[in-house]
């Protein structure tokens, strides 16, 4: 690993035997506190994730969905804790906000499942930092304050939003203290009942009653019948490592497809910030995203097996579609013949956790259940209206998901847990992190600090203002339509958090585009 960093940065990598990295400092410290108390990496990741629902409500909440990949010292485990659409859903419309966009929230069930299987500390202990911040208040950090303001402008009329998130009729400003006593009460109930209050008890009743008041389809039965899935991981080989993602209904397969395509090119022959290196990655992710958009859905409804999308002969055919010198418009292939937060944690016993949870589109649906502080995701916006599409909106289905935790192994041993928050940026960010670290040996912090690109559509590609001018000009000469954008600290160019194995400890990096940090000891 090369510890030099050619990019303008205000951060150095963290080196320690125990580490937590996430997008908000108080949440990172919540995770570290669990390690100090004798907990393991899973306890740390969960405490950070639970705290994030309080201190970074712009990206997640108690009504989020979640996914995780865990190395427990013996093997790799994948968890899908996303929820399904209501069983009684009759509408064939896809909506982005309000009750009609809400599917069953799965994050709480994910916390319970991870704690029961891998945790060392009592479940209730994981909630102490979050409850304290909700009850006693916390100072809102600058980037989150900005996103809070933007969310409030859009969502102030959604049920319960202003009452919960806009004290004094506005979003809190940077450094102002925000209290959420209703959420503190809900957190206590979840902790005391190991999640039962959320799915079959008091909180479930409040969620279902509010849904009924607003004519929504979500019922007590939908909440009571929700279950997580231990789904394993999908993987593809790249640059001598295996990259792992959660299987559909998530978009992680797009990153695997792109990396499998890039195996057919010598990326190491090009400098990491050169136009040629970026061109190949952009063209590969275009193809991966086209396939994900075309085929990924609830796995029970997919027409194509995920393994078919990653088959070596298919990826070779997809790679043949790339012109090394010319940008193209991608379409899906034919595999068959005929507002997100992320936390990673690692401990000195070798456990590593990659966990992501989100409300989607910032605050999600904008709906906050009265007297609970439960802000609900809008994952129903991930469905499509297209007749015959596997991801068409319908009852009892998991929608296409943007949030994806990533993991890398080498020789059956854990190497890196990582994630990149930011909607459609996530699969693209995974490709950029993996190529920078595995091909160019950049450190987690350098890989995070590097200027990013984001494929938009067609031949349009957004790049950060820090992207070298000569690279931009060369990409334009290849036919890419380049849009220069300053980092917007939202979906724009994402927010990376990474922990990599190094000698007898870890190296961690945390994105300067977010308020967070990497901490450890």
N, C-alpha and C positions, 0 to 999 in steps of 0.2 A: 504494500500500500504506500502510495506517495503522499506524504503529509504537506507538501508544498501546496499553496492555494493561489492560483493566478487571478482570482476574482476579487473585486472589491467586497469586503465583508467586515462586519463588526463582531464576528463570532469565530471562535476556534473550536475544534472537535473536542469532545469530552472523552477521556480515557479513564476507565474504572472497571472494577470487577462486578459491580451491580449498576444498572442504569435504567433510567426512564426518560423517554423523550415524548413530548406532546406539545400542543399548540397554545397552552396557557400555563404560566409559571406556577400558579397555585395548584392546579391539577397535577402537574409534574411532581410538586412537593408532596401532594397527597399520596401519590404512588410510592415515593421514596420513604415516607413515614411507615408504610406497611412493611417495607424491607427492613427498616430499623427495628420494627416490632417482632421480627422473626418470620414474617411472611415471605412468600416466594414471588416470582415474576408474575404469576397469574393474579395473585392478590394485589400486587402493585398496579398492574394494568387495569384491573377492575376498579380499584379505588380512584385511579385517575379518571377513568371513563365516567364513573358516577359523579365525581366532582365536576367534570366538564359539563354535565347537564345543568349545573348551577352557574358556573363562572363563564361559560361560553354558550349561552342559550341561542346565539345567532346561528349555530351549526347543529345543535342537537338538543334533546330533551328527554323527559321520561317517556314520551310517546314516540321514540325513535325505533328504527330497526338496527340490527348489528350483525357483523360477521367477524370471525376470528380464525387465526391459524396458530396453533400452539405446538412447540417442541417441548415435550415433557421429560426429556432426558433419554427416552427410549424410542420415540417415534414422533411422527407428525400427525396432527389431528386438525380437521377442518370443521367449523361450525357455521351453519346457516340459521340465524335467528331473525330472519325476515318474516313478516306476516303476510297473510292472504287477504284478498278482497272479501267483503261480506258475502256469506252464503246466499243471502236474499237480494243481492245486487241485481236490479232490473235495468238500470240505465246502460245504454251503449255509448255514452258520451265520456270523453276523457277530459277531466277538469284539473286545473293546476292549484286551486286554492279552495278553502272552505271544506265543510264536512264531506262533500261528495268525492274529495280527493284522498280521503283517509282510508288506509287499510289497517289491519290489526297490528298494533305496535309490538315489536318482538324483542327490543333491547333488554327489557327487564328479564325475560325468560332466558336470554343469553347469559346474563350475569349469573343467574341461579345455576344454570347448567355448567358453566365454567368453574364456578366456585365449588359445586358439589363434586365435580370430577377431579379437579386439580388443586384447589385451594388448600392452604395450610391454616389460615386464620378463620375464626368464626365469621359467617356471612355478615352479621351485624357490624363487626368491626370495620368493614370496608366502607361503611356509610358515614362514619364519624366526621371526616373532613367536609364532605358535601353538606351534611346537616348543619354543621357549624357555619359554613359560608352562607347557606340559605337563611338561617335563623338570625345570625349576628351581623350579616352583611359582608360584602367584599368590595374593594375598590375596582371599578370597571377599567380594564386595560384599553389602551388607545385604539388599536385596530378593531377590536371587538366593539368599542363605542361607535366607531364609524359605521360598521355594518349594522349595528342596532338602530342607528338613526335611519339608515336606508330602508331597513325592514319595516320600521314604524311608519314610514311614509306610504308604504304599499299595503300594509296589513292592519292598519288602525281600526278598520271597520269590521274585521273578522270577529266572530263570537269569542269574547273573553280576552282578546289580545291586549287592548288598551288598559283594561283593569289590572292585568298582571304585569305587563312589560313597559308601560308608559306612565310611570309615576309623575305627577305634576303635569300630565298631559304631553309629555315628550320622552324621548329616550334619554337615559342617563348619559352624562358627558364624561370624558376621560377623567379618571380619578374620583368621580363621585361614588358614594357608597350605595349599593343596591341590596335590598332585602327581599326575600321571597318566602315569607312564613308559611304560606300554603304549600309550597313545594317541600319545605322542611317537614311538615306533617305527613305528606305523602311518602317521603323518603323513609321516615320512621316506620310507617305501616309496611312498606315493602321489606325493610330490613327485618322487622319483627316476625313477619309471616313468610319469609323466604319467597316473596313474590306472589303468594296466593291472593293477597288483598287486591293486586292489580288485575288478576285474571278471573277470580271467582268471588272476591269479597267486596269490601266497602268501595274501593276505588273502581272496580269493574262496574258496580251499580251506578256510580256517578258518571262514568264515561258513557255507559249505555243510555242512561236517562237523558243526558245532554244530547246525545245523538238523536234520540226519539223526539226531543223538543224541537229539533231543527229538521225533522223529516229525513234523517239519514238512515242508511240501511244497516249500519253496524249494530249488533245486538250483544246481549250477555252471552249467548250461545257461541257467537263468533270468538269472543274473548276466552271463554272456558275451554273451547276445543283447540286453541292454538298450541302447537308443539314445535320445538326446535328440531333440526336435523343434524346429526353428525354425518357430514357428507364427504369427508376426506378432502383431497385436493386434486386438481389437474396439474400436470407439469409438462414442461418442454425443456429440452437441453439447449443450452446456449453458452458459448465461450467457456466450456469445460465445467459448467455448473448446471444444476437443475433449478429452474424457476417455477415456483408453485403459486397457484391462484385457487380461489374457491370456485367450484363448478357453477354453471348457470343455476339460478336466474341472474347472476352478476355479470358485469362486462369484463372480468378478469381474463376471460378467454381471448379477448381482443389483444391484450398485451402478449399473451403466449403465442398467438398467431403471428404477430408482428416480429417477435423474437425468433420464432421458427423460420420465418421468411428471411430474416437478416442473417441466419446461419449460412445462407448461400452467397454472402458477400463478405469481403475482407474489410471489415470496418476498422480494424486495427491499422490498416494502411493509411488511414486519414486522420488528421488531427481532430481532437474531440469537438472543437468549435468551428471546424471547416464546413464550407457549404456542401461538399460531397458527403461528409458524414451525416449532416442533418438531412440532406436530400433523401438518402437511403432510408433513414428512420421515418421521415414523413411519409414516403411512398409506402413503406411497410405498414405503418399504423393506419393509413387510409384503407388498405385492404382488410386489416384486422377489424377495424370499426365497421366497415361495410358488411362483413359477415356477421358481426355481433348484432347490428341493427336488423339484418335480414332474418336471422335464425334464433337468437337467444330469447328465451321466455322461461316461464315455469317449466322445469324439466319434464313434468308430467304431460306437457302439451307440445313439446318440441317435436318437429318433424325430422330433425337431424340430430344424431348423437354427438355430444361434444367431442368424443374421441375422433369422429370422422372429420371434424373441423381442424383437428391438430395432426391428422395423419401425415407422415413425412412426404408421401407422394403428392398429396394435395397441396401442402405448403410449398413443395418444389414447383408445382404448376403455378401457384400464386406468385412465387418469386420471379418466374419467367415473365410475368406481366410488367415488371418494373424496368423502365428505361433508366440506365444510370445517369443520363444527362438531361432528362426531360420530365417535367411534372405532368401527371396525368390525372384524369378524373376516375375514381374507383367505383366499382359496383360489386355487389356480392358475387361470390363464386358459386360452384356447384359441388359441395363436398361429397354428395352421393353420385355414384355413377348411374345413368338412366335419367349542503350546508352541512357540511360534514366535519366530524372531528376524528382524529386518529391518534392512537397511543401505541407505543411499543415499549416493552420492558424486558430485561434480561437479568438473571441472577448468577451468583457464583457457583451454583450447582449445575449450570448449563441450560436451564430452562429459558426459553425465549418465546415471547408472545407478540403477535401482530393483530391488533384489534381496531376495528373501525365501526363507528355508529353515526347515524345522521337522521335529521329531519327532512333533508333535501330542500333545495332552493332557499337556503337560509333558515328562517323560522318554520319552514314547512308549510302546512296548510294554513297557518295563522290562527287556528282554533286552539284555545286554551280552555280546558274543562274547569268550570267555576269551582272555587274553593279547593283546588288541588295543585295548582301550578303545573299541571300536565299539559305541555304543548305537543300537539300531534303532528306527525309527519304527513307528507302529501305524496306518498309513494304511488298512489293510483295514477299520478301524472305520468308514470313510466309506461303505462299501457298505450296501445295504439288503437285507432278506429278501423284500420285496414281490414276489409273482409278476408277471411281465410288465413290471416297472419297468426302464427302461434302465440303471439303476445297481444292478441286482440282483447280488449276489455271484456271481462266476464266474471261471474261469481266464483268464489272459492279458489282464486288463482293468485300466485305470486307474480308481481309485475317485474319487468326488466329493471335491474338495479344498477346504479352507477357506482356504489361504494364497494371497494375491493381492498382487502388486506393482502400484502405480498410477503413472500418468503423465499429464501434461496438456500439450497443445500449443496454441498460438494462431497462426493464420495459417501453418501448416506449420513453425513454429519451436518449440523446446522451451521450456516455461514452468516446469514443476514435476515433480520425482520425489518420490514419497511412499508411505508404507505405514502401516498400523495393525495391529499384532500383536493376536492374541487370538481365535482360533477364530471363533465365530459373530459376533463383534463387528466383524470386518474389513470386510465390505461396508458395514455401518452406519457404521463409522468413516470410510470413504472418502467417503460422502455428507456426513457432518458436516464433514470437512476441506474438501471442495470447495465446499460452500455457504458456509462461513464465509470462505474466502479469495477466491472468485470473485464472490460476491454482496455480501458485507459488507466486503471488502478488509482483513480481519484479517491480521496477519503470521503466518508459520508458528508462532512461539512462542505467540502469543495464541490461535490456532486450536487448538493442542495443549492449552493450559492451560484452555480453557473447560470448564465442567461438561458432562458427557456423559450421554446416555441410551442405553439398549439395549432394543430390542424383544425380549421373551421368547417369548410365545406368546399366541394369542387377543387379548385386550385388555390383557394385562399388560405393563408397561413398567418397567424398573428405571432409576432415576436416581441420580446421585451426590449425596451429602449437600450439596455446594456448589450444587446447583441452587436458584435463587431460590424461596422459598416461594410467592409469588404465581403463579409459573409452574406449580408443581406443583398448586396448588389449581385453577387454570384448566384444566389438562389433566384433572384428575379430574372437573370439571364437564362436560367433553366426553365422558366415558365411559371414559377410560383408567383402568385399575387400576394405580396407581402404587406401586412398592416402592422405598423409599429404601434405598440401600446405600452404605456407605463403600467407597472404592476398595480392591479386594483384590489389586491388583498382579499378577493372573494373567489369566484370560480376561475377568474382569468388565467393565472399560471400556477395555481395550486399552492399547497403547503406541504412540504416533505418532512418526514421524521424517519430517522434510520438508526439502527444499531447493528454493527457488524462485529463478528468475532475477530480478535487480534491477539495472538500469542496466548497468554493465560487470562485474558480479560476481554474487554469490548471497546470499540470506538463508536461514539454516537454523534449524530449531527441533527440540528434542528433548524428549520427554515426561517431565514430572516424576514420572509414575507408575512410571518405570523407573529403573535405576541409571545410565543412559547419559548422553551429551552430544553436542553438535555441536562439532567442532573444525575448524580451517582455518588458512590463511595467505594 
